[in-house]
Amino acid sequence: MSKKISIVFHSVCGNNYLIAKEFYKEFKAQDADVKLLRVNDPNLEELAKQFSIAGQYKNEILNIEEAKVEKLFDSDIIIFGSPTYFGNVSGAMKAFMDEFSPHWPEGRFWGKKMFSFTTCANGEGGGDLCLNAMTLFGQHMGMMIIPVPGNLVTGQSFPAYGLIHYVGDYSNLRPSGKIIPAIKEMTLKIMKL
Ligand SMILES: Cc1cc2nc3c(=O)[nH]c(=O)nc-3n(C[C@H](O)[C@H](O)[C@H](O)COP(=O)(O)O)c2cc1C
């Protein structure tokens, strides 16, 4: 039986969306049963005003099915992607995480596997802290965290906690270069679990 995988992302400027979409494409290429879900953001319009790039994928993002906790009940593997905001997950992603509250006492998510990715401006931006915030959330839910192996892509290094892509000060450095092969390799690793 094929594994059920859900990719849940929040994105204002499009970068987490593009990474989520790349994961989706790679899982599809492996014939996985995968769905792509967008975290609702009531502050999207306000946040988008800060970035001229934000309009580029806005409509595409809004056309993606909205994430609901119940839609993840039958997932074997959940992949979370959030922009790094002040060294943490975004408010929209945190609000979505808090919606898991009724399902914590019943251990609904216990034993599922999870993986995280994030984007942040640069190496000093605290992307690893955002990954850790997602990891901690997963642990609270009883999920088993999938780490990044040290040899994921030859000659490249990534944090053990998940994948990070740096978008620059204007959030306009689109995912390319080392993150793309890393997504492909991570997909293949996850499919073997
Ligand atoms: C409220 C806010 C807080 C942010 N905090 C950080 C931060 O702590 N570190 C950082 O590197 N970038 C920070 N950024 C930049 C975001 O990480 C960047 O816009 C995001 O990664 C782009 O992802 P997206 O294209 O999927 O929206 C912040 C942006 C906003 C709007």
The ligand as an SDF file (V2000), in Angstrom:
LIG
                    3D

 31 33  0  0  0  0  0  0  0  0999 V2000
    7.0950   39.3360   10.3850 C   0  0  0  0  0  0  0  0  0  0  0  0
    8.3460   38.8710    9.6860 C   0  0  0  0  0  0  0  0  0  0  0  0
    9.4000   38.4230   10.4410 C   0  0  0  0  0  0  0  0  0  0  0  0
   10.5560   37.9510    9.8200 C   0  0  0  0  0  0  0  0  0  0  0  0
   11.5750   37.4810   10.5980 N   0  0  0  0  0  0  0  0  0  0  0  0
   12.6950   36.9840    9.9990 C   0  0  0  0  0  0  0  0  0  0  0  0
   13.7490   36.4460   10.7940 C   0  0  0  0  0  0  0  0  0  0  0  0
   13.7000   36.3820   12.0210 O   0  0  0  0  0  0  0  0  0  0  0  0
   14.8510   35.9860   10.1430 N   0  0  0  0  0  0  0  0  0  0  0  0
   14.9540   36.0290    8.7820 C   0  0  0  0  0  0  0  0  0  0  0  0
   15.9860   35.6120    8.2530 O   0  0  0  0  0  0  0  0  0  0  0  0
   13.9450   36.4990    8.0040 N   0  0  0  0  0  0  0  0  0  0  0  0
   12.8200   36.9660    8.5870 C   0  0  0  0  0  0  0  0  0  0  0  0
   11.7910   37.4250    7.8050 N   0  0  0  0  0  0  0  0  0  0  0  0
   11.8260   37.2050    6.3370 C   0  0  0  0  0  0  0  0  0  0  0  0
   11.0590   35.9220    5.9920 C   0  0  0  0  0  0  0  0  0  0  0  0
   11.7420   34.7970    6.5110 O   0  0  0  0  0  0  0  0  0  0  0  0
   10.8600   35.7720    4.4900 C   0  0  0  0  0  0  0  0  0  0  0  0
    9.9970   36.8090    4.0780 O   0  0  0  0  0  0  0  0  0  0  0  0
   10.2700   34.4130    4.1860 C   0  0  0  0  0  0  0  0  0  0  0  0
   11.2230   33.4040    4.4270 O   0  0  0  0  0  0  0  0  0  0  0  0
    9.7980   34.2870    2.7640 C   0  0  0  0  0  0  0  0  0  0  0  0
    9.0590   33.1010    2.6740 O   0  0  0  0  0  0  0  0  0  0  0  0
    7.7930   33.0650    1.6870 P   0  0  0  0  0  0  0  0  0  0  0  0
    8.3090   33.5030    0.3730 O   0  0  0  0  0  0  0  0  0  0  0  0
    7.3460   31.6380    1.6490 O   0  0  0  0  0  0  0  0  0  0  0  0
    6.7460   33.9600    2.2410 O   0  0  0  0  0  0  0  0  0  0  0  0
   10.6340   37.9240    8.4000 C   0  0  0  0  0  0  0  0  0  0  0  0
    9.5580   38.4000    7.6390 C   0  0  0  0  0  0  0  0  0  0  0  0
    8.4100   38.8710    8.2690 C   0  0  0  0  0  0  0  0  0  0  0  0
    7.2670   39.3490    7.4300 C   0  0  0  0  0  0  0  0  0  0  0  0
  1  2  1  0
  2  3  1  0
  2 30  2  0
  3  4  2  0
  4  5  1  0
  4 28  1  0
  5  6  2  0
  6  7  1  0
  6 13  1  0
  7  8  2  0
  7  9  1  0
  9 10  1  0
 10 11  2  0
 10 12  1  0
 12 13  2  0
 13 14  1  0
 14 15  1  0
 14 28  1  0
 15 16  1  0
 16 17  1  0
 16 18  1  0
 18 19  1  0
 18 20  1  0
 20 21  1  0
 20 22  1  0
 22 23  1  0
 23 24  1  0
 24 25  2  0
 24 26  1  0
 24 27  1  0
 28 29  2  0
 29 30  1  0
 30 31  1  0
M  END
$$$$
